[in-house]
Structures are given as C-alpha cells and as structure tokens.
Amino acid sequence: MKKMLFCTVVLLLLILIASGCESSNPNGFEVSMPDKTVEYNPLMKNVEFTAYLGRTLSNEDSNIINKLNDLSRSVLGVTIRIVNSDSYSQEPLWKEDAPDISFVRGRFGIRFYEGQDGLQAYIYNDMLFSYYDNGYVEDISSYINEKTPYISLFYDKYPEFKKLSEINGEHLGIVIPDEFLEYVPVLIIRKSIAEQYADYEIVDWESAYDLCKKIAENRTDQMNKVYVSSESILSREVAKACYFSLFGELPYIYLMKSDGSDRRVYRIDETDLWDQLIAVKREVADLGLQTNWQKYVKSFINNRIDAAIDKLIAVEMEFMIHNKLTDLLNEYLIIPLYEDYNLPSQLIYFVIGNQCKEKQLALQYIDWLLSDDEARRLLGYGIDGVNCEYDREKRVIRRDGKVSFKQIVPIGTGSGMMTQGFSLIGDIGDAVYIKDKILKNFIFESKNDIRYMKDYAEAFMDFFKNRTNRDKFLEEYRLTRFSDAIIQGQRSDFLIINFFNEDITFELLEDLHWKLKETHDASLVQSMQIFGEYR
C-alpha cells in the first residue's frame, strides 16, 4: 500500500514538472542556464556620466542627446548629463573636477573673436596637453582591452594615430580622425578624356596636377575647363619650399620650416616664396586653368569640366547644392589622391577625467559611440528625418535643404555607412576601402609637429600684450582675411588662400604685398623664435 502511494506521489510530481516545463517553454526547446552569474552587467544599474562636448548645447541638440541616452541606456546602462561652459573664447580648464568624459581638441593655434573692445585674439593651447598638465587626465592604456574591441582594433591597425594620443608615453585620449577624412584631395576627370590618357599613372597630387596641365594645354574646345583649387596649388608650393602654415586664422602668412632645420617663425614676405608663387600664378594663367570655385561649379552644371582637382568634401558640397550634378556623375571618374593626406592643424579626442569612478565603463561607452552605426548617426548627423535623411537600403546619409543639419561631434560615419559625398565614389565597400587607404598612408612625424611648444605660445602671448605690436598685428589680420578688394561684387576673404584665384590680379597681390610689409614688426618676429624643445 505504501509502495503504491509512493508511486502515485512520484507520478503526480512528474506530471506537474512536465506541465510546468511545457508552459515555460512551449516550443519544447532545451533551456540551459549558465554555470555562474556574469561578473558585471552594466544593465543591472544606470550609470550617469557628466560630459562636456565642446560647447553649450541648444534645445535641438538636447533632443539628439535624449535619443542617444535612450539608446545607450538600453545597450550599456549609461546616461550622459551634459556639462555646459560659459567660456566663448576658448575651451575651459575646470576649476574643480573635470567632467567624466570630455571632447577636446589637440594641437594649439590662434583664434580671433569680436569682444567689447573690438577684435580680440587669444591663444588656445593643446587642450589634450592642458588637461594632462593640470592633472585632469592620466594614462588609460590599461582600459583599452577586450572590452573596447573597436578602439583596440583601430590602434592596432593604425599605430600612427596612437602616437597622436600620447604625451610622454602615456595614452591620454581617443583620437577621432574622421573629421578630416573628407579633406583628401581627389582628381575628377571625364571618362572620355581619361581614355586618351590611359597610360598616365596617377599616384599623387603632383602627377594629377601634371595631367590637368596637359589636358588644359591640349584641349581643342576652349569652352571646356580644367579646374584646380587655388588652395591646393598654394599648399603644394609652400610644402615644396619646405614650409608649413602656422595659424589657421592667418593662413600662409606665418610659416615654419617643415624639415625641422630651425625653430623660428617666418613671415611670407621674408622668404623667396612670394616670387615663386607669382611665377606659378603666371603659368596657371597662361594655361587657362580655372581656379575660381563659383565659376567652376557653373562650368560643371553646364557640362563644361574636363578635369578638376579639389578636396572630397568640396565635391560633396557641390553635389549637395546642385542636384543637377548628380545626373552628370556617370560621365566622370573620381580618383582619391591618397598620398596627399596631410596632418590637419587640429585633432579631436575623447578623454576621461581622473575623478571618473567607472573608467572602464566610460571607455566602453566611447568604444560604443565609435562602433555603433545608430549612435554615430545621432552624434555626427542628428535625427533621421529632422537633421539628415538616411537611406537604409544603400546605407547613405544625405543632407539637403529639406532638413536642418546638426552635428554634436564630428565623429564621422565609421565603416557601416557613408555620406552622400562618399557615395559619389561607389558603394559602401568603396567608402570603407578609401578610408582605410587614407588612414594607412598617414605618417606622424614628430619633427613636423608643433603641439607641445609651450615656449612658443607664451612668447606670442607676451608679444600680444604689447598694444603697438598688437595693433600692427590686427591690421595685418584685417588685410589678409577681410580685404576691401571687390571681386565679382563680393569682398574677398582669405586673400592668400585665394592667391591663384583667376579674379585676383597681379596688381592686387602687389598692393597686398606692400601693405603687408608696412605691418611687419621686427620685434614680433624676434618674439616668435622657438627656443623650447619638443615635449
């Protein structure tokens, strides 16, 4: 009897267990539980990081951040709270704790702004170095590991960019090179013209420029044009003379030797470069090369461009502004000139503050921002349908007059999508190949880098405190950037950059040359000698 009762109880238990399993797993699949709990799951709690993104955000920016937070909470359990700054003249150095995550620019330069006393100038130092020098950041190399797969792979594949994130051997930030990828020069050439020069090897800007000169010289229809941007010719000639331009706000006025032969600063009129540029300008004029961008776009729309050299971002802008150009795209080849991707005047970084209590998770968050397509689109291009149009089938981001363009951080597209500009060259595979080729061709040479010359910045600031010198300097600034010269009914900005513009006459340049000499101040040049060593 007891045996029967025991068997009945066992049978009932088996039925209950079977029915329970069936209800919890109706498909009958075997469910296996892990042997042990996960050591750390960020979704078990919501971590809030304070973040400084370089400027005060608008309401529209905040809408983008809110959507980004919704996404990051669901994936990582992370929310960012934006820390704003009241500093309009330069990025802040925090009086107390730096934010957990900051977006900073590296390499120093000069900037101007309109203040209460008129035009004001200030030196912004390398913010990566300033954060390091003030103890806000420290070495993060131990946190770049299997939990940050994107960053780890990037630095393994492109070690030159890792060097640009280090100071005194310490890894301090995560460099974002995407902002400058679209500045690679490209050769645009009509396919029928390219067939005539099929044996001509295009390897760099110089060979592309030689080809453009041959096409211009051999053309039979003078209505057809060959365009080369004025700035690309200027930067090439300056580089050939072993100089580089020092200040973005005074382009090609103050130069330094790129071969590291000395540490002094040169005014362009102190060198032989001016006469050389005049000689090249005469050659450009004799060949009939088109160098005015507005005229070039008009020629393009009228299907009158045989070949052109410009930056990829300029090509993107042309096709964004003028939809008609898209119809002409199939008639042209677009060839990136990889060898001519130069170090930009600034680089941008994500950095993690020393006081951050979750440094590993903060770096995982940055890794996610750089690797997740939706996060990149939000941070770099805004909300789909509001700030950009995203074609999910072609994986192309488009911006036109129908949307309000917004960019929180110039983070780029990564490898999972492309902008309308990159789509001009081909499909997503072509875009990824182009980016990879550009990054691999980049070489960081410390002898050409001015990023930690604190003595130089201090000497310049000492000079600027002197009113007499400052007044001359500001006059020079106005001469070179805001000339009163009328060109096609508009005031010409950046006269030196437009040196080869066909509408800037030799007489105008000669007049500018003399006016620059009048602003020359020997004490300024002396104060700008570089005595410090690279740090």
C-alpha positions as CSV (number, residue, x, y, z in Angstrom):
1,M,0.0,0.0,0.0
2,K,2.8,2.4,1.0
3,K,4.6,1.4,-2.2
4,M,1.5,2.3,-4.3
5,L,1.1,5.6,-2.5
6,F,4.8,6.5,-3.1
7,C,4.5,5.6,-6.8
8,T,1.3,7.8,-7.1
9,V,3.1,10.8,-5.5
10,V,6.1,10.4,-7.8
11,L,3.8,10.1,-10.8
12,L,1.9,13.3,-9.8
13,L,5.2,15.2,-9.3
14,L,6.5,14.1,-12.7
15,I,3.2,15.3,-14.3
16,L,3.4,18.7,-12.6
17,I,7.1,19.1,-13.6
18,A,6.3,18.2,-17.2
19,S,3.4,20.6,-17.4
20,G,5.4,23.4,-15.8
21,C,8.2,22.9,-18.3
22,E,5.8,22.9,-21.2
23,S,4.2,26.2,-20.1
24,S,7.5,27.9,-19.6
25,N,9.0,26.6,-22.8
26,P,6.1,25.9,-25.2
27,N,8.3,25.2,-28.2
28,G,10.0,22.3,-26.3
29,F,13.5,23.8,-26.7
30,E,16.0,22.8,-24.1
31,V,16.9,25.8,-21.9
32,S,20.4,25.7,-20.4
33,M,21.3,28.1,-17.6
34,P,24.8,29.5,-17.2
35,D,27.1,27.8,-14.7
36,K,27.8,31.1,-12.9
37,T,26.4,34.6,-12.9
38,V,28.0,37.3,-15.0
39,E,30.7,39.1,-13.1
40,Y,29.4,42.6,-14.1
41,N,26.4,43.5,-16.1
42,P,26.1,47.3,-16.7
43,L,22.3,46.9,-17.4
44,M,21.8,46.0,-13.7
45,K,22.2,49.7,-12.9
46,N,22.1,53.0,-14.7
47,V,25.4,54.9,-14.6
48,E,25.4,58.6,-15.3
49,F,28.5,60.3,-16.7
50,T,29.0,64.0,-16.9
51,A,30.1,65.0,-20.4
52,Y,31.5,68.2,-21.9
53,L,31.1,68.2,-25.7
54,G,33.0,71.4,-26.5
55,R,30.2,74.0,-26.4
56,T,26.8,74.9,-24.9
57,L,24.1,72.8,-26.5
58,S,20.8,74.2,-27.9
59,N,17.3,72.7,-27.4
60,E,17.6,70.9,-30.7
61,D,21.0,69.5,-29.6
62,S,19.4,68.3,-26.4
63,N,16.8,66.4,-28.4
64,I,19.6,64.5,-30.1
65,I,21.3,63.8,-26.7
66,N,18.0,62.5,-25.3
67,K,17.7,60.0,-28.1
68,L,21.3,59.0,-27.7
69,N,20.7,58.4,-24.0
70,D,17.6,56.2,-24.7
71,L,19.8,54.1,-26.9
72,S,22.8,53.9,-24.6
73,R,20.7,53.0,-21.6
74,S,19.2,50.1,-23.5
75,V,22.6,48.8,-24.5
76,L,25.1,49.8,-21.8
77,G,23.0,51.2,-18.9
78,V,24.7,54.5,-19.4
79,T,23.3,58.1,-19.5
80,I,25.3,61.2,-20.1
81,R,24.5,64.5,-18.5
82,I,25.9,67.5,-20.4
83,V,28.1,70.0,-18.6
84,N,27.9,73.4,-20.4
85,S,30.5,76.1,-20.3
86,D,30.2,79.9,-20.3
87,S,33.5,80.2,-22.0
88,Y,33.1,81.5,-25.5
89,S,36.6,82.4,-26.3
90,Q,38.3,79.1,-25.5
91,E,37.6,75.6,-24.2
92,P,37.5,75.7,-20.4
93,L,40.0,74.4,-17.9
94,W,37.9,73.2,-15.0
95,K,38.5,75.0,-11.6
96,E,37.4,71.9,-9.8
97,D,36.6,68.4,-11.2
98,A,36.8,67.9,-14.9
99,P,33.8,66.0,-16.4
100,D,33.8,62.2,-16.6
101,I,34.0,62.4,-20.4
102,S,35.2,65.4,-22.5
103,F,35.5,66.2,-26.1
104,V,38.7,68.3,-26.6
105,R,40.8,69.5,-29.5
106,G,44.5,68.9,-29.7
107,R,47.5,71.0,-31.1
108,F,47.5,74.7,-30.4
109,G,46.8,77.7,-32.6
110,I,45.3,81.2,-32.6
111,R,41.7,82.3,-32.7
112,F,40.0,85.7,-33.0
113,Y,36.6,86.8,-31.9
114,E,34.6,90.1,-31.5
115,G,34.8,91.4,-28.0
116,Q,33.7,94.5,-26.2
117,D,36.9,96.3,-27.2
118,G,36.7,95.2,-30.8
119,L,38.6,92.4,-32.4
120,Q,40.3,90.2,-29.8
121,A,42.8,87.4,-30.1
122,Y,43.8,84.5,-27.8
123,I,46.0,81.5,-28.0
124,Y,44.3,78.2,-27.4
125,N,46.8,75.7,-26.2
126,D,46.7,72.0,-27.0
127,M,43.7,71.0,-24.8
128,L,44.9,67.4,-24.5
129,F,48.1,68.6,-23.1
130,S,46.4,71.2,-20.9
131,Y,44.2,68.6,-19.4
132,Y,47.2,66.4,-18.8
133,D,49.3,69.3,-17.4
134,N,46.5,70.2,-15.0
135,G,46.1,66.6,-13.8
136,Y,42.6,66.1,-15.2
137,V,43.6,63.0,-17.2
138,E,46.0,60.2,-16.9
139,D,47.1,57.1,-18.7
140,I,44.2,55.0,-19.9
141,S,46.1,52.2,-21.7
142,S,45.1,49.6,-19.2
143,Y,41.4,50.2,-20.0
144,I,41.9,49.6,-23.8
145,N,41.3,45.8,-23.8
146,E,38.9,43.1,-24.8
147,K,36.0,45.3,-23.5
148,T,36.9,48.0,-26.1
149,P,37.2,46.0,-29.3
150,Y,36.7,48.9,-31.7
151,I,39.4,51.1,-30.2
152,S,41.8,48.2,-29.7
153,L,41.5,47.2,-33.4
154,F,41.8,50.8,-34.6
155,Y,45.1,51.4,-32.8
156,D,46.5,48.0,-33.8
157,K,45.7,48.7,-37.4
158,Y,46.7,52.4,-37.4
159,P,49.5,52.8,-34.8
160,E,50.5,56.3,-36.1
161,F,47.2,57.6,-34.6
162,K,48.1,56.0,-31.3
163,K,51.2,58.2,-31.2
164,L,49.0,61.3,-31.6
165,S,47.1,60.3,-28.4
166,E,50.2,60.0,-26.2
167,I,52.2,62.5,-24.2
168,N,55.4,61.4,-22.5
169,G,54.5,57.8,-23.4
170,E,51.1,58.0,-21.6
171,H,48.0,57.2,-23.6
172,L,45.6,60.1,-22.7
173,G,42.8,60.2,-25.2
174,I,40.9,58.5,-28.1
175,V,41.7,60.3,-31.3
176,I,38.8,60.7,-33.8
177,P,40.3,61.1,-37.4
178,D,37.0,61.0,-39.3
179,E,36.6,64.8,-39.3
180,F,39.5,65.1,-41.7
181,L,38.9,62.1,-44.0
182,E,36.9,64.1,-46.5
183,Y,39.8,66.6,-46.9
184,V,41.8,64.1,-49.0
185,P,42.3,65.6,-52.5
186,V,40.6,63.9,-55.5
187,L,41.0,64.1,-59.2
188,I,37.7,64.3,-61.1
189,I,38.1,63.5,-64.8
190,R,35.7,63.0,-67.7
191,K,35.7,59.3,-68.7
192,S,36.2,60.1,-72.4
193,I,39.2,62.3,-71.5
194,A,40.6,59.7,-69.2
195,E,40.6,57.2,-72.1
196,Q,43.0,59.5,-74.0
197,Y,45.5,59.3,-71.1
198,A,45.0,55.7,-70.1
199,D,48.8,55.1,-69.8
200,Y,49.2,58.1,-67.5
201,E,49.9,56.9,-63.9
202,I,48.2,58.9,-61.2
203,V,49.9,58.3,-57.9
204,D,49.7,61.7,-56.1
205,W,48.7,65.3,-56.3
206,E,51.8,66.2,-58.4
207,S,51.0,63.6,-61.1
208,A,47.3,64.6,-61.1
209,Y,48.3,68.3,-61.5
210,D,50.7,67.5,-64.4
211,L,47.8,65.6,-66.1
212,C,45.5,68.6,-65.6
213,K,48.0,70.9,-67.2
214,K,48.4,68.6,-70.2
215,I,44.6,68.4,-70.6
216,A,44.3,72.2,-70.5
217,E,47.2,72.6,-72.9
218,N,45.8,70.0,-75.4
219,R,42.1,70.9,-75.3
220,T,40.5,71.8,-78.6
221,D,37.4,73.5,-77.2
222,Q,38.3,76.5,-75.0
223,M,34.8,76.5,-73.6
224,N,35.7,73.3,-71.7
225,K,37.6,74.0,-68.5
226,V,40.1,72.3,-66.2
227,Y,39.8,73.4,-62.6
228,V,42.4,73.2,-59.8
229,S,41.6,74.8,-56.4
230,S,43.7,77.8,-55.5
231,E,44.4,76.5,-52.0
232,S,45.6,73.1,-53.3
233,I,48.2,74.8,-55.6
234,L,49.3,77.1,-52.7
235,S,49.7,74.4,-50.1
236,R,51.7,72.3,-52.6
237,E,54.1,75.2,-53.4
238,V,54.5,76.0,-49.7
239,A,55.2,72.3,-49.0
240,K,57.7,72.1,-51.8
241,A,59.6,75.1,-50.3
242,C,59.8,73.1,-47.0
243,Y,57.4,75.4,-45.1
244,F,54.0,74.8,-43.5
245,S,51.4,77.4,-42.5
246,L,51.3,78.1,-38.8
247,F,48.0,79.8,-38.0
248,G,44.6,78.8,-39.4
249,E,43.4,82.3,-38.7
250,L,46.3,83.9,-40.7
251,P,46.7,81.3,-43.4
252,Y,50.1,81.2,-45.1
253,I,51.3,84.5,-43.6
254,Y,53.3,82.9,-40.8
255,L,55.3,79.9,-41.8
256,M,57.7,77.4,-40.1
257,K,60.2,75.1,-41.7
258,S,58.8,71.6,-42.1
259,D,62.2,69.9,-42.2
260,G,62.9,70.9,-38.6
261,S,66.1,72.8,-39.7
262,D,65.3,75.7,-37.3
263,R,62.7,76.8,-34.8
264,R,61.9,80.3,-36.0
265,V,58.8,81.7,-37.5
266,Y,58.9,83.3,-40.9
267,R,56.7,86.0,-42.4
268,I,55.9,85.0,-46.0
269,D,57.5,88.3,-47.3
270,E,60.8,87.3,-45.6
271,T,61.2,84.3,-47.8
272,D,61.7,83.7,-51.5
273,L,58.3,82.0,-51.6
274,W,56.3,85.1,-52.8
275,D,58.3,85.4,-56.0
276,Q,57.9,81.7,-56.6
277,L,54.1,81.9,-56.1
278,I,53.9,84.8,-58.6
279,A,55.8,82.7,-61.2
280,V,53.4,79.7,-60.7
281,K,50.4,82.1,-61.0
282,R,51.7,83.2,-64.4
283,E,51.9,79.6,-65.5
284,V,48.4,78.9,-64.3
285,A,47.1,82.0,-66.2
286,D,48.9,81.0,-69.4
287,L,47.4,77.5,-69.3
288,G,43.9,79.0,-68.7
289,L,43.3,76.8,-65.7
290,Q,40.1,77.6,-63.9
291,T,40.7,78.4,-60.2
292,N,37.6,80.3,-59.1
293,W,35.2,77.9,-57.3
294,Q,32.0,79.6,-58.2
295,K,32.9,79.6,-61.9
296,Y,34.0,76.0,-61.7
297,V,30.6,74.9,-60.3
298,K,28.8,76.9,-63.1
299,S,31.0,75.2,-65.7
300,F,30.2,71.8,-64.1
301,I,26.5,72.4,-64.2
302,N,26.9,73.3,-67.9
303,N,28.8,70.1,-68.5
304,R,32.0,72.0,-69.4
305,I,34.5,70.5,-67.0
306,D,37.1,68.1,-68.4
307,A,39.1,67.6,-65.2
308,A,39.4,69.0,-61.7
309,I,41.3,68.7,-58.5
310,D,39.6,69.5,-55.2
311,K,39.0,68.1,-51.7
312,L,36.5,65.3,-51.4
313,I,34.4,67.4,-49.1
314,A,34.2,70.2,-51.7
315,V,32.9,67.7,-54.2
316,E,30.3,66.5,-51.7
317,M,29.1,70.1,-51.2
318,E,28.9,70.7,-54.9
319,F,26.6,67.7,-55.4
320,M,24.5,68.6,-52.3
321,I,23.9,72.2,-53.5
322,H,23.3,71.4,-57.2
323,N,21.1,68.3,-57.7
324,K,21.7,68.6,-61.5
325,L,25.3,67.5,-61.0
326,T,24.1,64.0,-59.9
327,D,22.9,63.4,-63.5
328,L,26.4,64.1,-64.7
329,L,28.1,61.8,-62.2
330,N,28.3,58.8,-64.5
331,E,30.4,60.8,-67.0
332,Y,33.3,61.2,-64.6
333,L,35.9,59.2,-62.7
334,I,36.7,60.3,-59.1
335,I,40.2,59.2,-58.1
336,P,41.3,59.9,-54.4
337,L,44.9,61.1,-54.1
338,Y,45.8,59.1,-51.0
339,E,49.4,60.1,-50.8
340,D,48.5,63.7,-50.1
341,Y,46.5,63.3,-46.8
342,N,48.4,65.8,-44.5
343,L,48.2,66.2,-40.8
344,P,45.4,68.7,-40.0
345,S,46.0,71.7,-37.9
346,Q,43.8,70.2,-35.2
347,L,42.9,66.7,-34.0
348,I,39.9,65.9,-31.8
349,Y,39.8,63.4,-28.9
350,F,37.5,61.9,-26.3
351,V,39.2,61.9,-22.9
352,I,38.2,60.5,-19.5
353,G,38.6,62.6,-16.3
354,N,40.7,61.3,-13.4
355,Q,37.8,61.5,-11.0
356,C,35.6,59.2,-13.1
357,K,34.7,56.3,-10.9
358,E,33.8,54.0,-13.8
359,K,36.7,54.5,-16.2
360,Q,36.4,51.1,-17.8
361,L,32.7,51.6,-18.5
362,A,33.3,55.2,-19.7
363,L,35.8,53.8,-22.2
364,Q,33.3,51.1,-23.2
365,Y,30.8,53.9,-23.8
366,I,33.3,55.8,-26.1
367,D,34.0,52.5,-27.9
368,W,30.3,52.0,-28.4
369,L,29.9,55.6,-29.8
370,L,32.6,54.9,-32.3
371,S,31.4,51.5,-33.4
372,D,27.6,51.7,-33.3
373,D,26.0,53.0,-36.5
374,E,22.9,54.5,-34.9
375,A,25.0,56.2,-32.2
376,R,27.3,57.6,-34.8
377,R,24.4,58.9,-36.9
378,L,22.9,60.7,-33.9
379,L,26.1,62.2,-32.6
380,G,27.5,63.2,-36.0
381,Y,24.4,63.9,-38.2
382,G,21.4,64.2,-35.9
383,I,17.9,62.7,-36.0
384,D,16.8,60.9,-39.2
385,G,14.1,63.0,-41.0
386,V,14.9,66.1,-39.0
387,N,18.6,66.7,-39.4
388,C,19.5,64.3,-42.1
389,E,18.0,61.7,-44.5
390,Y,19.2,58.1,-44.1
391,D,18.8,55.6,-46.9
392,R,18.8,52.3,-45.0
393,E,19.0,50.2,-48.2
394,K,22.1,52.0,-49.6
395,R,23.3,53.0,-46.1
396,V,23.9,56.6,-47.2
397,I,23.3,59.8,-45.2
398,R,22.1,62.7,-47.2
399,R,21.8,66.4,-46.2
400,D,19.9,68.9,-48.3
401,G,17.6,71.9,-47.9
402,K,14.8,69.8,-46.6
403,V,16.5,69.1,-43.3
404,S,18.1,71.2,-40.5
405,F,21.7,70.0,-40.4
406,K,23.1,69.4,-36.8
407,Q,26.3,67.9,-35.6
408,I,27.2,67.4,-31.9
409,V,30.6,65.8,-32.5
410,P,32.3,65.4,-35.9
411,I,32.5,61.7,-35.4
412,G,32.2,60.5,-39.0
413,T,30.4,57.5,-40.4
414,G,32.6,54.6,-39.4
415,S,32.6,51.6,-41.7
416,G,28.9,50.8,-41.7
417,M,27.6,53.7,-43.7
418,M,28.7,56.7,-45.8
419,T,27.7,60.2,-46.5
420,Q,26.4,61.4,-49.8
421,G,29.9,62.6,-50.7
422,F,31.5,59.2,-50.3
423,S,28.6,57.6,-52.2
424,L,29.8,59.6,-55.2
425,I,32.8,57.2,-55.4
426,G,30.8,54.0,-55.2
427,D,29.2,51.6,-52.7
428,I,29.9,51.1,-49.0
429,G,32.8,48.8,-49.8
430,D,34.5,51.5,-51.8
431,A,34.0,54.0,-49.0
432,V,35.5,51.7,-46.4
433,Y,38.4,51.0,-48.7
434,I,39.0,54.7,-49.3
435,K,39.0,55.4,-45.5
436,D,41.4,52.5,-44.9
437,K,43.8,53.7,-47.6
438,I,43.8,57.3,-46.3
439,L,44.5,56.2,-42.7
440,K,47.2,53.8,-43.7
441,N,49.0,56.5,-45.7
442,F,49.1,58.8,-42.7
443,I,52.5,59.0,-41.1
444,F,53.1,61.1,-37.9
445,E,56.5,62.8,-37.9
446,S,57.2,64.4,-34.6
447,K,59.7,66.8,-36.2
448,N,56.9,68.5,-38.1
449,D,54.6,68.7,-35.0
450,I,54.2,71.9,-33.0
451,R,51.8,70.6,-30.5
452,Y,53.8,71.0,-27.3
453,M,55.8,74.1,-27.9
454,K,54.6,76.0,-24.8
455,D,57.5,78.4,-25.0
456,Y,56.3,79.5,-28.4
457,A,52.7,80.1,-27.2
458,E,53.9,82.0,-24.2
459,A,56.2,84.2,-26.3
460,F,53.4,85.0,-28.7
461,M,51.1,86.0,-25.8
462,D,53.9,88.2,-24.4
463,F,54.0,89.9,-27.8
464,F,50.3,90.3,-28.0
465,K,50.1,92.2,-24.6
466,N,52.1,95.0,-26.3
467,R,49.5,97.4,-27.8
468,T,51.8,98.8,-30.5
469,N,52.6,95.3,-31.8
470,R,49.0,94.2,-31.4
471,D,47.6,97.0,-33.5
472,K,50.0,96.2,-36.3
473,F,49.1,92.5,-36.0
474,L,45.4,93.2,-36.1
475,E,45.9,95.4,-39.2
476,E,47.8,92.6,-40.8
477,Y,44.9,90.3,-39.9
478,R,42.4,92.6,-41.5
479,L,44.5,92.9,-44.6
480,T,44.8,89.2,-45.1
481,R,41.4,88.0,-44.0
482,F,39.0,90.8,-44.6
483,S,40.3,92.7,-47.6
484,D,38.3,95.5,-49.0
485,A,39.2,94.3,-52.5
486,I,36.0,93.8,-54.5
487,I,35.9,90.6,-56.5
488,Q,32.8,89.8,-58.5
489,G,30.9,92.1,-56.3
490,Q,31.9,90.4,-53.1
491,R,34.6,91.1,-50.5
492,S,37.4,88.6,-50.8
493,D,38.2,86.7,-47.6
494,F,41.5,84.9,-47.2
495,L,43.4,86.7,-49.9
496,I,46.5,84.5,-49.6
497,I,44.5,81.3,-49.8
498,N,42.9,82.7,-53.0
499,F,46.3,83.6,-54.3
500,F,45.8,81.6,-57.5
501,N,42.1,82.6,-58.0
502,E,41.9,83.9,-61.6
503,D,40.0,87.0,-60.4
504,I,42.7,88.2,-58.1
505,T,45.0,90.2,-60.3
506,F,48.8,90.6,-60.1
507,E,48.3,94.3,-59.3
508,L,46.1,93.4,-56.3
509,L,48.7,91.0,-55.0
510,E,51.4,93.5,-55.4
511,D,49.4,96.1,-53.4
512,L,48.8,93.5,-50.7
513,H,52.5,92.6,-50.6
514,W,53.4,96.3,-49.9
515,K,50.7,96.7,-47.3
516,L,51.9,93.6,-45.5
517,K,55.5,95.0,-45.4
518,E,54.1,98.1,-43.7
519,T,52.7,95.9,-40.9
520,H,55.9,94.0,-40.5
521,D,57.4,94.3,-37.0
522,A,60.8,93.0,-36.2
523,S,60.0,92.7,-32.5
524,L,57.2,90.3,-33.4
525,V,59.4,88.1,-35.4
526,Q,62.0,88.1,-32.7
527,S,59.5,87.2,-30.0
528,M,58.3,84.2,-32.1
529,Q,61.7,82.4,-32.2
530,I,61.3,78.8,-30.9
531,F,63.8,78.0,-28.2
532,G,61.9,75.2,-26.4
533,E,62.4,71.6,-27.0
534,Y,59.7,69.2,-28.1
535,R,57.9,67.7,-25.1
